[in-house]
Amino acid sequence: MVRVPSPALSAAVLSGLAVLFMGVLLSGCSGQASAASPSAVSGDTPVRVRLAPVVVEEVTRPIRASGALAGKQEVRLSTKVGGVVQTVAIDEGQKARRGQVLAALDLSEIGPQVAQAREAREKAARDLERVKKLHADQVATLAQLQDATTGYEVADAAWRAASFNQRQATVVAPSDGRILKRMVEPGEVVSPGQPLFLFASTEGGWVVRVGLADRDVVRVKEGDAAEVTLDAYPGRAFRARVSEVASAATPGVGTAEVELALELGRPGGDGQGGSEAPPRLLSGLSAKAVVTPSERQSVRLVPVEALLEGDGEVASVFTLAEDGRTARRQRVRVAFLSAGDGRAALSEGPGAGARVITEGVAFLRDGQSVTVVEASSGGATSRR
């Protein structure tokens, strides 16, 4: 048998279900409202920020490059004539003194040529003296005297050429220096002009040769200051000066070579006040250089903290609008970063007098309301 609920009970059940349904519905609506409230509040609540002025200054933009250490005077030593190498008197890496014999060819072929030229010269000299006496006695004609004079001059020139070739068969050190590379052994047959040694003179000092892009090389002049660091001596800096600037770009590379002369002989030239021992330098050591051009340029300086979303040279900053309560986003172009004082130099961006936001940048959007926080001696004060 089926029991039919009373009308009062049915009304009570229906009323309870209605109340439960409304509670669930209101709970869902309140959840949606609470989820949306942070975004609504973030759009209306001002963000606390700090400002810094845009400063326009005349500065020098440093140029960074890498290169290799080399002797100022590096030459390939060779002989003018070919022949068989008889002796090699020095090894690779050894020091050499000016005039020291480094290698010599066998003179078995060159020696007789010099002797033959000497004998021919002496015979021509005797013939000239005899013709001079005969011409004085009016026995020889003027033409005969002129022919004898010409014969002597030709023989003398041949003797001097043979003597010169004989001297060039010996390789000597042109100055004090070091053998960087030895490319010959005794008994080898060498051709005229074939390099036998790579020689670095210590009298010309040490240089670092770097390749600069066209936009950088036009700002560099001879005499500009530079600082060089070597991978072989980490943490040690060497003073240098621009000694040469190429007038043409290197074919196939597109960069121009700039030569930096190290000032090792000056006090503090090693960047340590001269307290450390002179470094042992080798040709080919990897080097990094920072050149400071004497030319100055006007740039706009802002703290690095103000930059946002940098992509190469392009970035953004937020500036304070004229109403003093709104942040405006502006695109800028970064010329370089100054590691010494933590500022960025802008070639394009807000002008002098503008104020950029340095703190709270990550929470801003274009048109965002802001509250400027200023530091004071008694603590932090705020102004809308």
Disulfide bonds with the S-S distance in Angstrom:
none
